[in-house]
Amino acid sequence: MTTTFTLINVSLLAILTATAVTITRLRALYEATMLAALFSLVTACLFVLLDAVDVAFTEAAVGVGISTVLLLGVLALTRSSESVTPRRRRLPGAIAVLLVGGTLGYASLDLPEFGSADSPVQRHPVTEVYLHQSQEDIGIPNTVTSVLASYRGLDTLGELVVVFTAGLAVLSLLGPLARPERTRPTADFHLADYRVIRVVSGALMPFILLFALYVLFHGDYGPGGGFQAGVIFASGFVLYGLVFGLDRAQRVVPRAALWLLVSLGLLLYIGLGVTTMLLGGSFLDYDVLASDPDTGQHLGILVVETAIGITVASVMTTIFFGFAGRGVAR
Amino acid sequence: MSVIEVLSGVLLAAGALAVLTGGVGMLRFPDFYTRIHAAGITDSAGAGLILLGLLLRVDSWDTAVRLLIILLFLALTGPTATHILAHAARRDGVPMWREGDRRQ
């Protein structure tokens, strides 16, 4: 059993290394993008082997799904092959890479042995608290969700602010705040002209959105939660935009509505924190939300996950619209 | 070993064989169209047979339902992706291999 496990681990790691080396050697950026998606997929498999299902889920949704589409969107706006750097100018880059890589390699010597039972993660008393006491404190089976949304709710708020800021940055660079838009000439062909892809993506669309809702509300009991659900929502919209054209996608979700949603999620999160303070608790202490602390925790986590889902989905969709709506500048 | 276990083993082996043929075909076939034909086998026959083999080994209903949903999803998306890739390649004028040409 252990040998099989080691064998799978070693072969996945070998594939990962081979992919990384190939990406660095490629000049064709489309191919490099597809290989980057493969890299994320293999990473997700490694996370599953390490029993980090939530992280694997996020990696699969973000790394393989949405970021590949966004990178392809960028490539549609720029050249699709890397320019050649003169040999002399590659030296500083090589030195920086060797330094950082060397430092990381040196630091990894301090890590506990792989799978060791004596590592701080196993020994530290807080592990016990999170794994067992969370069942009494919060009462939801998926400890990852209780840590993410309740114990460390403030950290997650910080992460959401990062996503929000990224969305704002893209909006100010590519959105209406940037120089007047050159609208993309209407393409002479749409993917929707192909009947097969039109029918299949149309038929799958409700199920994609339904699955996103399932992931959002099932985060308490299994892997999932706001971040993954938001990305799945966004990929549904992106698929719609790719197949039926940007105009029809924007008729379904107008840009102004998206911009409202971007801030609505964050405001909902902060608003929840302020509400708990007004009810006499501390910031993001959900116990005070209901007469029974368990119900309060459930309610708080649900609101937080929904807020994360709204902001992530609308930021991702905004970024895609921002890229896809640009006129091709060549 | 019960009949079901043997049957499941046969399905799993057949699925693995299909995935392997897909991989070999990707490397050996001469042009884009024949290669996505091989890649399509990995998606449809390979994954499909493996999922069917796993379906015979489940111990609870909800796992079975999930596997069935994945099977249905793959049956819809795999062939669509292959079809649209071939269409796009035709539209962009990717040349087709004829007997006697060099491999691309």
Interface residues (C-beta under 8 A of the other chain):
Chain A: F189 L191 Y194 V196 I197 V200 S201 A203 L204
Chain B: F73 L76 T77 T80 H83 I84 H87 R91
